[in-house]
């Protein structure tokens, strides 16, 4: 169990490392930039700096798409402070020309080019390494040997990275079969292959440099009396070193996500494999403990992303595109015999648990009975002479349906509509058979065709059965999370925080409190949702065991929030709008201003939460000169989208100018007075 928290109420700021910059190094935020940033934070009485994840994510710009649970991201290395850079710059004209062109091509912009910067930095790092003693000899220096001994994960990581290089960064699932599956002994043999030593040591050297620069920055942060808080994504990319090297800890046949809700009617499929907690437990959660201990070298506190996933994860079959056919892991289940006892025979159970596709669904698109039959025969088996069909065993998920070639029957437009209809039917069930004769209710069971055919007694019986399952599930989830937190939270001294947004499960806050894990309170979502008008929870009613914030990296900023919902009840400005005011006057009165930004920040700072940590963008709204013309450009990420915009946000001000802004510093100091 983690140590009890200090009673001191602290204010902090959260920022993606890549967003901050100095005038001298304006291409992308780097580890060294934490030093001048911490100077600003000290002046403003900010006591915590929270970073988004800084682990290696390879070609993915999202910091939550980890290529490694342990390795730092080389993109944050400051090149001109790498040993050997200066000598190479002064003696190698091509290197000097290339580096000068790189700096010139990537001057500060509101968003940075992740791919270009990453590729360029990797090129320069290789050039510096190749000119170094290790790069020349292919032998590890005493410093590198010491680093390897202290960080045993780096050998597996280096072998993996070298294979990624060999396969031009392709997913390990597309590698030659001999390289897709390597035992620990085979990975060690590759590491010990002298012919590959120089290549492997490049990745060790890169991690050594990154760790040196990060450690120096952390030391400077601590010297300012500031805590550093890290971010621990719960999931790993399926194309990660860890999923490749430790397949026993991951379920590659399942993908994590979230069930359907109002904003996501088909749920969310994040594409990451779920954990095999049984195998992790058998190994005393050593992978997770090692991960936390590695992070503890830099951080005083850490955020556990999607903490609900430690209780239960929404697990989706790998063959499905959306999340509708998912289920919780772990899960309590209904036995087939229990359904028999309720009076359901095999045919009725099949009706409840398998989609029954009427011929008319396809015929409505083709306007041809024979063509409809021909199409259905490619994916389904007909039930006797009925105009009803069951998906055949070849259909393993909705992706199979989307991939089916119907060009010999209909044109592209009709094919799309047919596939869309069939995908909808794929999830048209009351029960989901998770394992043989083991059933769970579909998340959307009450919208299924079969549910609509049940009589009142059957609905009551199944509803009562589902309610009992929910109670069993809560016990399973609480037990699993308690076991995990008991093992991992007690292994480090860092303060644990959990991202528990949208969680309505009673056991979650109970287990978090038991382990002294701070929850998260985002003011716009901290509301009494079941009450009329859905009023905001008063700030003084926030649980002390929490982190209060105005925004998160996946949400809009407070400026965007106010523009969308200007009538925030805790703002005094609303009270000044009289009933006689014109629409124009009301609109002007409710326009977002630095004063409103300051009010929101101050009000949130009054919360009972132990910590108050908000994004730096929200603090900067206090001064209008730091606003971008379009508020949308101030977002970090828009969930559900994949583009070059996401995760590449830059601050609109250099750290030098930020440190000189005495007025802003004094305004923030006013906000940070919380006790």
N, C-alpha and C positions, 0 to 999 in steps of 0.2 A: 504494500500500500504506500502511495507517495506521501511525502512529509506534509504536515499541516501547513497551510498558507500563512504568510505574513498578513497581519491585519491592515497594513498600510494600503491606502487606495492610490493607485498609480495611473498616470495617463501615458499612452503610447501612440505610436504612429505605425501604420503598415504601408509597405511600399514594395513594388517589384524591384529587385536590384538593378535590372537593366534600365529602369526609368530615370535614375539619377545620373548626373554627369558634372564634370568640371569643364572649364573653358579649354584647358590643356588637353583633356581626353573626353571629347564630346561624342564619340561614336556610339558607345553603349555603356551603361553603368557597369562598373567592375568592382571586385572585392575591395580594392584600395579606396574607392569612393565612399566607403562607410566611414572613413576617418574624418573627412570634412563634414560629412552628414551628421556624425555624432556630435561634432562641435556645435552645429546649429541646434541639435536637439537639447544639448545641455543648456544653451542660452535660453531656449524656450521652455525649460523645465519639463521636457518630455523624457520620461524615465525608461521607456521600453521602445525598442525598434523591432518590429516584426517584419520578417522577410517572407515573400512567397518562396516556394521551394527553389533551391539552387543546385539541384542534382543534375547530372548529365541526362539530357533528353534526346540526344542524337539529332536527327533531322526534324524533330517535332518542336515547335516553338512553345507549346503548352508546358508549363512547369509541372503540371500534374500528369504528364505522360512519360513517366520515368523510364529511362534506358537502364538505369542502375539505382538500387536503393542506397548505395554507399558513395559512389563516385561523384565528385563535384563537376560542375559544367565548365569545360575549358573556355567557353565564350566569355567568361567573366575574368579571365587572366589579363593582367596589364602587361602587354608585350614589352614595352620599353623598360620594364623593371625585371625582366627575366634575365638571369645571369647569362652572359654571352651575347646579349642583344647588341649592346653598344659596340663591342669589338666587330661583330659581323656587319653592323650598319656602317662603320667607318672603313672597313676593308673590302666589302663586297658591293660593288657598284650596282649590280642587278638587284640585290636585296634592298639596298637603299632606295633605288628607283621604284621598286614594287611597293615598299612600305610607304613612301611618300605619296604615291598615287592612291594607295588604300586610304590613307588619312584624308587626302583631298577629296576623294570620291564619297566619303561617308561623314561629312560634316553634320552637325546637329540638324535633325528634322523631328517633327512631332511624333512620327513612328519610325522605328529603325527596321532595316532590312535584315531579318534574322538569318536567312539562308546565305546571303552574300557575306555578312560579317563572320558567320561561323566558318564558312569555307575558307575565307581569307585568313582568319586566325589560325586555323589548322595548318594551312600552308606555311605561315611564318613560324609557327611552333616547330614544325618538321625541319625547317631550314636551320633554326637555332639549334635544335637537337642534333641534327646531322653534323654540325660544326663543333659540337661539344665532345668531351673526352669519351663519354659513354656512347654517343652516336657514332664516333669513329671506331672505337674498340669493340663495341657490342658487349661490353662487360659492365656490370653494375658497380657504381662507386660505393664507398662505405656508407655514404649518406643514403643512397637508394636502398642498400641492403637493410639498413636500420628502418627505413620507411616501410619496406615490404614486411619486415618482421612485425611491426606495429600495426600493419593494415593487411592482414592475410587475404582479404577479399580481392585485393588489387591484382593478384596473379590470375584469378578466374576472369576478372573484368578485362585484363589485358589480352588474354587469349580470345575472348569473345569479340573485343573491339578489332582485333587483327583479322578475325574471320569476317566481320562486317566489312572491313576494308577490302578484303579479298573478293567478296561478293557484291561490291559496289553499293554498300549500305542496305541491301535487300533484307527483308525479314528472314530470320533464321529458319522459318518454316518453308522457305523456298530454296534453301541451301541443298547441296548434295546430301543424300540420306545419311552418309557416313558422318557428316558434320552436324546434322540436325539433332542427333542424340549422342551425347558424350557422357560417359560416367565420370565420376570425380577422379578416378585413376587415369582415365584417358585425357582429361583436361590437364592434370598434373604432368602427364607425359609430354603433351604439347608445350607446356610451359618450360619444361626441361630440355626441349629440343634446341640444341645450340645453333642450328641453322636459322631459327626464328627468334633468337635472343634479342637481336638489335630491334626488330619490329615490336616485340613484346615490351621491351624496356622503354620504348617511346611513350607508351601509354602510362607506364609507371612514373616516368619522369614528368609527364604532363600533370598527373595527379599530385605528385610531390610539389611541383611549382604552385598549383592551385591551392593546395593545403597551406603552404608557406604564406602565400599572400592573404588567404582568408584568416589564418591564425594571427597574422600581424594586425589585420584590421580589427579582429575581435578583441585583441589586447588593447588597442586604442579606444574602442568603444567602452570597455570595462574601466579604463582609466578615467573616462568622463563620468563614471558612476551610473552607466546606463546598462540595462539588461538587454540581451539579444534573444528574440523568440523566433524559433524556426517553424517550419510547416512540414508535416509528415503526411503526404498523400497515402490514403489507406491502400490504394490499388497500384499494381504495376502494369505497364504496357505488356501485352502478350509478346511483343517483339522486344523483350528486355533480357539483359544478361541473367537476371534472377530466374525468369520463367524458363530460360534455356538451360541453365546450370542446375536448378533445383526443381525439376518438374514434379517432384513428390509433394511440393507445397502449393501447387496450383491445379485447379480444375480447368483444363483446356477445353473441355466439352461444355462449359458453362460460361456465360458472360454476365458481368455485373451491370446493374442498372437500377431503375426505380419503377414502381407500378404506375398505372394510369392515374391521372388526376385531372382537375379542371383545365389546367394549362397544357397538359400533355395527355390527350385522350388515348394514345397508344403506348404511354409510358416512355421511358428513356432507356436506350441500350448504349452503354458507354464503351462497349467493345473490349473491356479488360477482363481477364480470367478471374474467377473467384478463388478464394483460398481453400485449401484442403486443411481445415482446422484440426481434423483428426490426426493427420501426420505432423502438423506443427506442434500439437500437444504432446505427441509421442516423443518428439525431440526437445521437449521442455521449452518450446517457443524460442529456440536459440537464434533463429534467423531474425525474428523481431527484436530480441534483446540485443543482438549484435548491431542491428540497425540503429537502435536508440543510443547505444553506447558510442557509436560512431558519430552521431549527431551531437552528443554531449560534449564533444571536443570543442564545439563552437557555441552552443546555445545554452541559455539558462532556463528556457521554457520552450515548450513545443505545442503545436496545434495538431490534434489528431483529426484529419479530414474525414468527413462522413462517419462520425463515431457510431451511428446506428449500425454500420456494417460490421462492427465487432459483436453486436447483439445478434443481428441477422442481416443477411445480404439478399437483395432481390436477384435471384439467379435465373438466367434466361438461356434456353438451349442454344448452342452455338449456331444452329441452322436457321435461327429466327432473326429477322431484321428488327422488328419492334419488340416491345417488352411484355405484350399481353399474355403470352403463354409462359411467363415466368412464375416462380414460386419462391417462398422464403427458404433460406438455408440457415439454420436447421428448421425442420418442420415437424409438426404433429400431423398424423394422417388418419384417414378413414379406411378401415379394412373392408374388403368386399363383403365379408360375412356380416358386418354391421349394416350394410345396405340391404342385404338379404332380409335381415331382421325387421327392416322398415317396410318390407313388402316389395322391394324392387328386384325383379328377376334379371337375368343376363341381358335380355333385349332392352329392358328399361335402363339398365346401367350403361349399356352401349349408347343408348339415346342421349343420356346425360353427359357422357364423357367423350364421345366422338362426334365431330361435325357431320351433319347430314346435309348434303348439297342437293337441292332440287334442280332438276333439269331446266326448269323455267328461268333460273338465275342466269344461265348461259344463253338460253334461247331468247331472252329479252334483248341480248346484244346482237346475236347472229341472225335472228328472225328466220332460223332454219333448224328444224328439229333434228335432222340427220347430222348436220354440222355440230350442233350442240353435243350430241351423243359422241361424235368422233373426238371432240376436244376433251370431254370428260373421261373418255376411255384412256387418254394418255396419262391421267393423274389419279383416276379413281376406279373403284370397283362398284358395279351396280348392285343394289340390293334386290335380288330376285327379279321380278317384272315391274317393280315399282319405279317411279320416276324420282328415285332418291339414290344418292351415291355416297360412298365412303372413300376418303383418301386412301390410296394404297400405300404399301410399306416403303415404296421408293421416296415418298414425300416425307422428308425428315424435318422440314421447317418451311417457313414462308419464303426463305431465300430460294429454295428449290422451285417454288411456284414462279417466282419472278424470273428465274433463269430458264424456264421452260420455253422452248421454241414453238410458237403457234403460227408461224408465218405461212405454213402450208394450208392453214384453214381460214385465216382472217388477216386484215391489214393491221398495221401497227397500232392505230387508234383503238380498234376493237380489241386487239390483244391486250392492250393496257387495261381497258375496262374489265375484261374477263379476269385477268390476273388479280386486279384490285378486288374484285368481288370474291374470288377464291381465297385470297389472303384474309379477307374479313371473315369468311366462313371457317378458316383454319383456327380462329380464336373464338368461334361461336360454340361455346361449351359451358355447361354448369360445373362439371368436375374435370379436373386434370389428373390423368394417371401418371404420377411422377415415377413410380416404380411398379413392378408387376403386382396388381391387386392392391396398390396403395394410392389413395386418392386424396386430393386437396381441392378446396373450392377455387374456381377461377376468380381472380380479383374482380372481374366484371360479370360474375355469374348471373346477376339479376337482370342483365341485358340480353341473355342468351335466348335462343328460340326454345330450347328444351325447358328452361325455367318457366317460360310463359305458358307451357302446357300442363304444369303441375296443378293439382287441386289444392285447396286451402290447407287440408291436413298435411299433405306432403310438404308444402312450403314451410309449415310450422315445424314439422319434424326435422327437416334439413337445416332450417335456421337455428334451431336449438343445438343441433349437432355441430354446426359451424361455430357457434358461440363457445361451446365446450372446447373446440379445437383452439380457439383464440386464447383461452385461459391456459391450456397446456403449452401453447407456443410461448406465451409470456414467461412461463417458468423455464422453458428450454433456453430462451434468449438471455434471460437474466443469469442463468447458470453459466452459459458460455462466456458472456462478457465478464462476469465476475472472475472466472478462472483465468481469462486472458489478462485482465488488468492486474490481478494479483501477481501474475508472473512478470509482466513487462514494466508496469509502473514502479514497482519496488526495485527494479534493476538499475535505475538511474536517479540522480538528484534533481533533474530538471522538473519544473512545474508543468503539469499536464493540463491542457485545455482541449475541449472537444467541440467540434462543429456539429451541433445538434439541432439545426434548423428544421422546422416542419415536423418534428418528432412528437407524435401524440400517444406514445406507449408508456404506460405508468412505470414500468420497471427501469426505463432509461435514466430519468433523473435520480431515482433511488440508488442505482448502482454507481452512477457518476459521483453522487455525494459521498457514498461509502469510500470511494477511492480519491476523494478530494480533487476531482477533475472539474475545472471551470467550464460551464456551458457558455453559449453564445446568445446574446440578446441584440438583435438588429431592431432598432426602434420602430421602423416602418412595419415590421412583422410581429412586434410584441404587442398583440392586441387581444382583447377578449372576444374571440371569433364567434362564440356561441351566443353572445348577447346582442340585443338590438342595436344597430348602428356600429357594432364592432369597435367599441372605444379602445383607445390606447391604454396599455397597462401603465399606471403611474410610475414614474422613474423611481420613486422611493420604495415601490413594491418589487423591484427587481431583486432576485435572489443575490446575496453577496457573493455566492460561489458562481460568478459569471464574469464574462467580458462583454461590456456594452460597446456598441459601435453604430455609426451612422450609415455605413454602407459596407459591402463586401466586394471582392474582385469579380464576382459573377452578377452583381446587381448594377443598376444605374447609380450614378453619383447623387448627392443630395440636390444638386442643381437640376438634374434630369427628373429626379423624384418630385421636386417642388413644381417643376413645369408641368408634370403630368397630374399631380394632385396638390394644387396650390393651397387648399383650405386645411392646413394642418392645425388642429385645435390647440396645440400648446404654444402657438406663435401669437404674441401680443398684437402683431400687426393686423390680425383678423378682427380684433375687437374694435379697431379704429374705423372699420368700414360701417358706415351707418346704413340703415334701411333705405334712406332716401338717395343714396349714392347712385350715380348713373353706372351703366354697364362698363363704360370706358374708365370711370374712376375706380371701380372695383378691380378691373383688369390691371390698371396701373398699380393699385395698392398691393395686389397679389403677385406682382412681378418679382422674381427672385432678385435679391440684392445682397451686397456684402453684409448689411445689417441683419438680414434674415439668416444668412449663413452663420453669422456669429451667434445669433440667438439659438439656432438649432444645436450648434456645437456646445454652447454653454449649458443648455437644458439637458442634453445627453450626459454631459459631465456631472450633472447633479445626481445621477442614478446611484442606487445602492450597490451596484456592481463593484467587485474588488478592483477590476481593471477597466479602463476606458481606452480602447485602441481603435482609432479611425484612420481611413486612408488619407494619405498626404494631400490628395486632390481636394478633399473636403475641408481640410485646414486652409488650403490656399484660396478657397472661395472668399475668405475674409477680405482679400484685396483684389479688386476687379482687374488690376493690370496682369494678373496671372490667369485670367479666364481665356479660353480659346473661343474663337468666334462661334463655332458649332459645339454645343455641349456634348453631342454624341462622340466627338473626338476625344473626350476626356475619360471615356470608359476603358477598362482594362480588357474585358472579355464579354462577348455576347454568347451565352450558352446555346448550343445547338447549331452553331455556325462554325465553319472551318475556312479561314482565309488569312491573309497576311496582316489584317488589322488586329486580330486578337493577340493579346499578350505582348504587343510591341509598343506600348504606351511610353512616352517620354514626358518628363516634367517640363513645364514651359519656362523654367528659370534654372540657371546654373547654380551650383552649390556655393560658389563665391558670392553671387548676388544675394542668394538666400541668407547667407551668413551676415550680410551687410544690412538687411532689411530690419532695422531696429523697431519700426512700427509694428510690423507683422509679428516679430518675436514677442513684443510686449502684449499684443492681443492674444497670442497663443498662451503666454504665461498666465493671462487672466483666466483662460479656459482651464488650465491645468491645476488651478487651485481647487482641489476636490474635498479636502478634509475640513 
